[in-house]
Amino acid sequence: MAAAEKAARLMQEHGLSETDIHFTTKSAKAKTKGRSIRDRVFAALAYNTNTALIFTDGGATFVGQGAGPEVAAYLYTVLDRAMDREIAAFKLTRNYKRRATIASRRRAVQDFTDAMGLRLREKLYELFAAIRSADGQSAAVTARDAMFPGGVSVTPAEAKRRNAAAAAMGDRAGNNVNLAHGIAQPEFRKITT
């Protein structure tokens, strides 16, 4: 009882809430603000790691319990780099180069990115099936909303696929990203142990 009273007093003195004690945040550098096609992958990442995502100036911040935010921020960087690398490789293909206009090239990249993102989301659902928790995710959303009052909900863009070949290439590129390899790295082991 004495320890609980002391903890309550310290929390009151320092202006801390239960949310501040039980939930942590971790950020990764972000080029987007939650509205791009690739942000659908990051929303799925938050869901599967039982965290809640908020985009701030120059960053994607994950809120959650335990190692969830660290895992999510680490995988955010892995996924973001993988998408950048694969999009750059796609831009070297005949499919991309034979497009006559900037608009048609942009649409091809969107189709590629959308299909790649769909495959990556499927892989995240498979990889985190054992730890995904609706209750944990819901608690993280509540904590995020308390930590970042005034946040605005945004919806990631959806592509209307027009280039089936680009989409097929995107699916293959997403399939080739090895997330299990990414989470087997020493940085991830430090987070989960």
Secondary structure, 3 states (H helix, E strand, C coil): CHHHHHHHHHHHHCCCCHHHHHCEEEEEECCCCCCCCCHHHHHHHHHHCCEEEEEECCEEEEEECCCHHHHHHHHHHHHHHHHHHHHHHHCCCHHHHCCCCHHHHHHHHHHHHHHHHHHHHHHHHHHCCCCCCHHHHHHHHHHHHHHCCCCCCCCCCCCCCCCHHHHHHHHHHHHHCCHHHHHCCHHHHHHHC
